[in-house]
Amino acid sequence: MAVTKIRKMSCWTLLIVSLISIVVLGMFFGGGITNPGEEMIEYVYTGLLLNWTSALFFITIISMVLFAIWQFVTLLTSNPKSAITSLIVVVAFVAVLFITYSIGDATPLQGLNADSQEFNTAGWLKITDMWIWTTVVLLVLIVACVIWGSVKRMINK
Protein backbone atom coordinates (compact mmCIF):
# COMPACT_ATOMS: atom_id res chain seq x y z
CA MET A 1 0.00 0.00 0.00
CA ALA A 2 1.51 3.30 -1.08
CA VAL A 3 1.61 6.02 1.54
CA THR A 4 0.44 9.30 0.10
CA LYS A 5 2.16 12.59 0.80
CA ILE A 6 -0.77 13.95 2.84
CA ARG A 7 -0.92 10.81 4.96
CA LYS A 8 2.81 10.92 5.62
CA MET A 9 2.55 14.60 6.54
CA SER A 10 -0.41 14.05 8.85
CA CYS A 11 1.33 11.12 10.56
CA TRP A 12 4.42 13.23 11.23
CA THR A 13 2.29 16.14 12.45
CA LEU A 14 0.41 13.88 14.85
CA LEU A 15 3.67 12.36 16.11
CA ILE A 16 5.33 15.75 16.69
CA VAL A 17 2.27 17.27 18.39
CA SER A 18 1.88 14.17 20.58
CA LEU A 19 5.54 14.22 21.63
CA ILE A 20 5.43 17.93 22.47
CA SER A 21 2.19 17.39 24.42
CA ILE A 22 3.74 14.55 26.42
CA VAL A 23 6.79 16.71 27.23
CA VAL A 24 4.57 19.64 28.27
CA LEU A 25 2.40 17.38 30.46
CA GLY A 26 5.53 15.84 32.00
CA MET A 27 6.88 19.30 32.78
CA PHE A 28 3.51 20.38 34.18
CA PHE A 29 3.07 17.43 36.54
CA GLY A 30 6.75 16.83 37.29
CA GLY A 31 7.87 20.44 37.56
CA GLY A 32 6.71 20.92 41.12
CA ILE A 33 4.32 23.35 42.78
CA THR A 34 4.89 26.98 43.74
CA ASN A 35 3.93 26.91 47.44
CA PRO A 36 3.73 23.38 48.88
CA GLY A 37 1.99 24.49 52.08
CA GLU A 38 -0.99 26.20 50.46
CA GLU A 39 -4.43 24.66 50.27
CA MET A 40 -4.83 25.20 46.52
CA ILE A 41 -2.07 23.59 44.47
CA GLU A 42 -0.52 25.78 41.78
CA TYR A 43 1.87 23.99 39.43
CA VAL A 44 5.01 25.79 38.27
CA TYR A 45 4.43 25.18 34.55
CA THR A 46 0.73 26.07 34.42
CA GLY A 47 1.48 28.91 31.99
CA LEU A 48 3.33 26.56 29.64
CA LEU A 49 0.41 24.12 29.62
CA LEU A 50 -2.12 26.90 28.99
CA ASN A 51 0.02 28.41 26.22
CA TRP A 52 0.44 25.00 24.51
CA THR A 53 -3.27 24.18 24.67
CA SER A 54 -4.14 27.67 23.42
CA ALA A 55 -1.70 27.31 20.53
CA LEU A 56 -3.19 23.92 19.60
CA PHE A 57 -6.69 25.35 19.87
CA PHE A 58 -6.00 28.34 17.61
CA ILE A 59 -4.06 26.27 15.07
CA THR A 60 -6.99 23.83 14.93
CA ILE A 61 -9.58 26.56 14.44
CA ILE A 62 -7.54 28.41 11.80
CA SER A 63 -6.81 25.14 9.96
CA MET A 64 -10.46 24.14 10.04
CA VAL A 65 -11.58 27.48 8.60
CA LEU A 66 -8.90 27.52 5.91
CA PHE A 67 -9.53 23.92 4.83
CA ALA A 68 -13.30 24.49 4.83
CA ILE A 69 -12.89 27.52 2.55
CA TRP A 70 -10.43 25.63 0.34
CA GLN A 71 -12.78 22.63 0.08
CA PHE A 72 -15.74 24.89 -0.68
CA VAL A 73 -13.92 26.74 -3.46
CA THR A 74 -12.53 23.50 -4.93
CA LEU A 75 -15.91 21.75 -4.89
CA LEU A 76 -17.76 24.79 -6.20
CA THR A 77 -16.09 24.43 -9.58
CA SER A 78 -16.49 20.66 -9.90
CA ASN A 79 -19.56 19.73 -7.83
CA PRO A 80 -21.74 22.63 -6.58
CA LYS A 81 -24.09 20.34 -4.63
CA SER A 82 -21.20 18.95 -2.55
CA ALA A 83 -19.90 22.50 -2.07
CA ILE A 84 -23.21 23.55 -0.52
CA THR A 85 -23.16 20.45 1.70
CA SER A 86 -19.67 21.31 2.96
CA LEU A 87 -20.82 24.86 3.64
CA ILE A 88 -23.79 23.53 5.63
CA VAL A 89 -21.38 21.60 7.87
CA VAL A 90 -19.44 24.79 8.66
CA VAL A 91 -22.68 26.68 9.34
CA ALA A 92 -23.82 23.84 11.64
CA PHE A 93 -20.52 24.07 13.55
CA VAL A 94 -20.97 27.82 14.00
CA ALA A 95 -24.54 27.16 15.17
CA VAL A 96 -23.27 24.65 17.74
CA LEU A 97 -20.77 27.26 18.98
CA PHE A 98 -23.53 29.88 19.28
CA ILE A 99 -25.92 27.50 21.08
CA THR A 100 -23.27 26.27 23.51
CA TYR A 101 -22.19 29.87 24.22
CA SER A 102 -25.82 30.77 24.92
CA ILE A 103 -26.26 27.95 27.44
CA GLY A 104 -22.94 28.69 29.16
CA ASP A 105 -23.01 29.60 32.84
CA ALA A 106 -21.83 33.13 33.74
CA THR A 107 -21.76 32.61 37.52
CA PRO A 108 -18.38 33.82 38.87
CA LEU A 109 -16.12 31.12 40.33
CA GLN A 110 -15.14 31.26 43.99
CA GLY A 111 -11.68 30.64 45.43
CA LEU A 112 -9.56 31.93 42.55
CA ASN A 113 -6.35 33.86 43.15
CA ALA A 114 -6.02 37.55 42.29
CA ASP A 115 -4.27 36.86 38.97
CA SER A 116 -7.19 34.74 37.75
CA GLN A 117 -9.90 37.25 38.68
CA GLU A 118 -9.50 39.19 35.42
CA PHE A 119 -10.82 36.11 33.58
CA ASN A 120 -13.60 35.45 36.10
CA THR A 121 -16.07 37.47 34.04
CA ALA A 122 -19.32 36.42 32.42
CA GLY A 123 -17.87 36.51 28.89
CA TRP A 124 -14.81 34.34 29.64
CA LEU A 125 -16.85 31.90 31.71
CA LYS A 126 -19.39 31.49 28.91
CA ILE A 127 -16.59 31.02 26.35
CA THR A 128 -15.03 28.33 28.54
CA ASP A 129 -18.38 26.55 28.87
CA MET A 130 -18.91 26.94 25.11
CA TRP A 131 -15.69 25.06 24.31
CA ILE A 132 -16.33 22.37 26.90
CA TRP A 133 -19.86 21.72 25.61
CA THR A 134 -18.74 21.91 21.98
CA THR A 135 -16.09 19.29 22.72
CA VAL A 136 -18.74 17.06 24.31
CA VAL A 137 -21.11 17.53 21.34
CA LEU A 138 -18.34 16.74 18.83
CA LEU A 139 -17.24 13.64 20.79
CA VAL A 140 -20.83 12.36 20.85
CA LEU A 141 -21.16 13.01 17.10
CA ILE A 142 -17.88 11.20 16.40
CA VAL A 143 -18.96 8.16 18.42
CA ALA A 144 -22.39 8.21 16.73
CA CYS A 145 -20.76 8.34 13.27
CA VAL A 146 -18.42 5.46 14.12
CA ILE A 147 -21.33 3.36 15.37
CA TRP A 148 -23.47 4.32 12.36
CA GLY A 149 -20.66 3.41 9.96
CA SER A 150 -20.15 0.06 11.66
CA VAL A 151 -23.86 -0.75 11.66
CA LYS A 152 -24.20 0.33 8.03
CA ARG A 153 -21.22 -1.83 7.04
CA MET A 154 -22.70 -4.87 8.83
CA ILE A 155 -26.10 -4.36 7.21
CA ASN A 156 -24.58 -4.08 3.73
CA LYS A 157 -22.68 -7.41 4.07
C-alpha positions, 0 to 999 in steps of 0.5 A: 500500500503506497503512503500518500504525501498527505498521509505521511505529513499528517502522521508526522504532524500527529507524532510531533504534536503528541511528543510535544504534548507529552513533554509539556504534560511531563513538565507540568506534573513533574515540575513541582508546585509553587507553594507546597503548604498552600491549600490550593495547588498551583503547578510551576508550569501552568502557563506553559500548559495553557500556552500550549493548549491555546496554541493547539486550539487556535491552530486547529480553528484556523486550519479548520476554517482555511480547509473548509474555505479551500474545500468549498472553493474546490468543490464549487467548480467541480460539484456545486451540490457537494460545495453547498453540503460542505458549507452547511457543515461549517454553518452547523458548527458555527450554530453549535458554537452559538448555542453552547455559548448561549447555554454557558453559565456566567456565575463567577467562580469562587476561590480563585487567586487575584491573577485569575480574577481578570478572567472570572467574568461572564464573557470568559466563563461562557466562552469556557463553557462553550468550548467544553460543551462543543467538545462534548457535542463533537465527541458524541457526534464522532462516536455516533458516526463510528457506530453508524458506519459500523452498523451500516457496514454490517447491514450491507454485508 
